[in-house]
Amino acid sequence: MRLVDRIASARGEDALGPDPVRLARQAPADAEVATLSARAAQVQPVEDLAARFVQSEAPGHTGDGLTALRARATQALFDRLGSKLSSGDIPEEQLHRLVNSELQRVVANDPTPLSDADRRRLITEVTDEVLGYGPLQPHLDNPDVTEIMVNGPDSVYVERSGRLVRTASTFSSEEHLRRVIERIVSRVGRRIDESSPMVDARLADGSRVNAVIPPLAFGGSSLTIRKFARTPLGIGDLISYGTLSPEMAELLRACVEARLNIIVSGGTGTGKTTLLNVLSSFIPENERIITIEDAVELQLQQEHVVRLESRPRNIEGRGEISIRELVRNSLRMRPDRIVVGEVRGGESLDMLQAMNTGHDGSLSTVHANTPRDAIARLETLVLMAGMDLPLRAVREQVTSAVDLVVQISRLRDGTRRITHVTEVQGMEGDTVTMQDAFLFDHSAGSDLNGRLLGKAVPTGVRPRFVERFADMGVSVSARVFAAPAASPGRRPMSAGRV
């Protein structure tokens, strides 16, 4: 059964993505492990932690009684547990239970009247502040939040369901925000201070963190966390979200199996890595895959996968291992496929050379707004490699290596859609010739909520690379390339070259 038929028959409950009830039940346990990772890296004296924490005021508590109770509970917690909080000798789950038990006892013995809701909220906030990431912890625990952006102590935004939303979460002061940032980076063995005011790191759960503090960040420290999906999205998820159609999925599956070299193009936050991960899932199980990334994000499920990650220079300015070095080294590792998370420098030349010298079927991403911009971007990156090559030679290198550009965009309604599936055909004179196989149709407009109703549809043109499908034993349905019939008053999709 073809992929398009399997998908069409399975677009019931299984196509709707993970069960939200199950995710909600798992979130507290998962968050408990994630927020307590690498506790031994914290070396601040317990007395200092207690003093600083008592001075800060948790967001959401405006009553003097609650504020005073919070301070008393915090001080009692540090008095009773002392060095146990930062020694690293107690297993993380046991420490979390111990803190929760002590807080329950302290709050129960305090005369301040509290409703059950206030009691639970107080215990949660104190626990988050001592063992987690303070005001950010609820957003880290929320599976619907994909990104967290802090623009100073009074401004916390999250991305939820593709939309940016300002939250009610705040930090009590710049110092409070700095303490949370220091806690985050210290747990991954990094430091941030005036001599090193910018950090890019990966948390234990895979989430990516970028922090910038004054003097580089004017008006308050900045923190960005891109959360790592615990369960990778599959092709059925992208179809149910409307990112692509079953017919497009059928074509992309065939392109990967037929070992076409594919570039995923898009802007920041458009879902390039997610799409790259889904495309990589089509690679057969019997092939050896080498993945190369700045920070490991891909979650390939095949058995024969080697994951490589670049390394920044250390405090002394030594020890850097670049993406380009890893790409070169991967060629000596007998790869069947090379998957580069993103090309942004001289490594693009080495990747293109690999594509042109027997390592076909490679995949990568690039920052660009259109398929043609993606090709131009690759040309620029090759020139950055320091090779003294004429532009035409560079262009020929790019067009002979890349077979397909898949453009993904974040539209004005916040949704992520594949807008182009474009074949790179070659060159005519000095011009790169490209042909759209799928193109996003905006003519459907939007619904009453502003959600766009359009989708990418076939242009009706059969790509040249389809000839390779038969050679590789790959088949696709003829309807994959069938252009939709034009409705009255609607102009047909253009099938011209781009």
Secondary structure as the mmCIF struct_conf table of DSSP 4:
data_model
#
loop_
_struct_conf.conf_type_id
_struct_conf.id
_struct_conf.beg_label_comp_id
_struct_conf.beg_label_asym_id
_struct_conf.beg_label_seq_id
_struct_conf.end_label_comp_id
_struct_conf.end_label_asym_id
_struct_conf.end_label_seq_id
HELX_RH_AL_P HELX_RH_AL_P1 LEU A 3 SER A 9
TURN_TY1_P TURN_TY1_P1 ALA A 10 ALA A 10
BEND BEND1 GLY A 12 GLY A 12
HELX_RH_3T_P HELX_RH_3T_P1 GLU A 13 LEU A 16
BEND BEND2 PRO A 18 PRO A 18
HELX_RH_AL_P HELX_RH_AL_P2 PRO A 20 THR A 35
TURN_TY1_P TURN_TY1_P2 LEU A 36 ALA A 38
HELX_RH_3T_P HELX_RH_3T_P2 ARG A 39 ALA A 41
HELX_RH_AL_P HELX_RH_AL_P3 VAL A 46 GLN A 55
BEND BEND3 SER A 56 SER A 56
TURN_TY1_P TURN_TY1_P3 PRO A 59 GLY A 60
BEND BEND4 GLY A 63 GLY A 63
HELX_RH_AL_P HELX_RH_AL_P4 ASP A 64 LEU A 81
HELX_RH_3T_P HELX_RH_3T_P3 GLY A 82 LEU A 85
TURN_TY1_P TURN_TY1_P4 SER A 86 SER A 86
BEND BEND5 SER A 87 GLY A 88
BEND BEND6 ILE A 90 ILE A 90
HELX_RH_AL_P HELX_RH_AL_P5 GLU A 92 ASN A 109
BEND BEND7 ASP A 110 ASP A 110
BEND BEND8 THR A 112 THR A 112
HELX_RH_AL_P HELX_RH_AL_P6 ASP A 116 LEU A 131
BEND BEND9 GLY A 132 GLY A 132
HELX_RH_3T_P HELX_RH_3T_P4 GLY A 134 LEU A 136
HELX_RH_AL_P HELX_RH_AL_P7 GLN A 137 ASP A 141
TURN_TY1_P TURN_TY1_P5 PRO A 143 ASP A 144
STRN STRN1 VAL A 145 ASN A 151
BEND BEND10 GLY A 152 GLY A 152
TURN_TY1_P TURN_TY1_P6 PRO A 153 ASP A 154
STRN STRN2 VAL A 156 ARG A 160
TURN_TY1_P TURN_TY1_P7 SER A 161 GLY A 162
STRN STRN3 ARG A 163 ARG A 166
BEND BEND11 ALA A 168 ALA A 168
BEND BEND12 SER A 172 SER A 173
HELX_RH_AL_P HELX_RH_AL_P8 GLU A 174 SER A 186
TURN_TY1_P TURN_TY1_P8 ARG A 187 GLY A 189
STRN STRN4 ASP A 193 ASP A 193
TURN_TY1_P TURN_TY1_P9 GLU A 194 SER A 195
STRN STRN5 SER A 196 SER A 196
STRN STRN6 MET A 198 ARG A 202
TURN_TY1_P TURN_TY1_P10 ALA A 204 ASP A 205
BEND BEND13 GLY A 206 GLY A 206
STRN STRN7 ARG A 208 VAL A 212
TURN_TY1_P TURN_TY1_P11 PRO A 214 LEU A 216
BEND BEND14 ALA A 217 ALA A 217
TURN_TY1_P TURN_TY1_P12 PHE A 218 GLY A 219
BEND BEND15 GLY A 220 GLY A 220
STRN STRN8 SER A 222 ARG A 226
HELX_LH_PP_P HELX_LH_PP_P1 LYS A 227 ALA A 229
BEND BEND16 ARG A 230 THR A 231
HELX_RH_AL_P HELX_RH_AL_P9 ILE A 235 TYR A 241
TURN_TY1_P TURN_TY1_P13 GLY A 242 GLY A 242
BEND BEND17 THR A 243 LEU A 244
HELX_RH_AL_P HELX_RH_AL_P10 PRO A 246 GLU A 257
TURN_TY1_P TURN_TY1_P14 ALA A 258 ARG A 259
STRN STRN9 ILE A 262 GLY A 266
TURN_TY1_P TURN_TY1_P15 THR A 268 GLY A 269
BEND BEND18 THR A 270 GLY A 271
HELX_RH_AL_P HELX_RH_AL_P11 LYS A 272 SER A 280
TURN_TY1_P TURN_TY1_P16 SER A 281 PHE A 282
BEND BEND19 ILE A 283 ILE A 283
TURN_TY1_P TURN_TY1_P17 GLU A 285 ASN A 286
BEND BEND20 GLU A 287 GLU A 287
STRN STRN10 ILE A 289 GLU A 293
BEND BEND21 ASP A 294 ALA A 295
BEND BEND22 GLU A 303 HIS A 304
STRN STRN11 VAL A 305 GLU A 309
STRN STRN12 ARG A 311 ARG A 311
TURN_TY1_P TURN_TY1_P18 ILE A 315 GLU A 316
BEND BEND23 GLY A 317 GLY A 317
STRN STRN13 ILE A 321 ILE A 321
HELX_RH_AL_P HELX_RH_AL_P12 ILE A 323 SER A 330
TURN_TY1_P TURN_TY1_P19 LEU A 331 ARG A 332
BEND BEND24 MET A 333 MET A 333
BEND BEND25 ASP A 336 ASP A 336
STRN STRN14 ARG A 337 VAL A 340
BEND BEND26 GLY A 341 GLY A 341
BEND BEND27 GLY A 345 GLY A 345
TURN_TY1_P TURN_TY1_P20 GLY A 346 GLY A 346
HELX_RH_AL_P HELX_RH_AL_P13 GLU A 347 ASN A 356
TURN_TY1_P TURN_TY1_P21 THR A 357 GLY A 358
BEND BEND28 GLY A 361 GLY A 361
STRN STRN15 LEU A 363 HIS A 367
BEND BEND29 ASN A 369 THR A 370
HELX_RH_AL_P HELX_RH_AL_P14 PRO A 371 LEU A 383
TURN_TY1_P TURN_TY1_P22 MET A 384 GLY A 386
HELX_RH_AL_P HELX_RH_AL_P15 LEU A 391 ALA A 401
STRN STRN16 LEU A 404 ARG A 410
TURN_TY1_P TURN_TY1_P23 ARG A 412 ASP A 413
BEND BEND30 GLY A 414 GLY A 414
STRN STRN17 ARG A 416 GLU A 428
TURN_TY1_P TURN_TY1_P24 GLY A 429 ASP A 430
STRN STRN18 THR A 431 ASP A 441
TURN_TY1_P TURN_TY1_P25 SER A 443 ALA A 444
STRN STRN19 SER A 446 SER A 446
TURN_TY1_P TURN_TY1_P26 LEU A 448 ASN A 449
BEND BEND31 GLY A 450 GLY A 450
STRN STRN20 LEU A 452 LEU A 452
STRN STRN21 LYS A 455 PRO A 458
BEND BEND32 GLY A 460 GLY A 460
TURN_TY1_P TURN_TY1_P27 ARG A 464 PHE A 465
HELX_RH_AL_P HELX_RH_AL_P16 VAL A 466 ASP A 471
TURN_TY1_P TURN_TY1_P28 MET A 472 GLY A 473
HELX_RH_3T_P HELX_RH_3T_P5 ALA A 478 PHE A 481
HELX_LH_PP_P HELX_LH_PP_P2 ALA A 482 SER A 487
TURN_TY1_P TURN_TY1_P29 PRO A 488 GLY A 489
HELX_LH_PP_P HELX_LH_PP_P3 ARG A 491 SER A 494
STRN STRN22 ARG A 497 ARG A 497
#
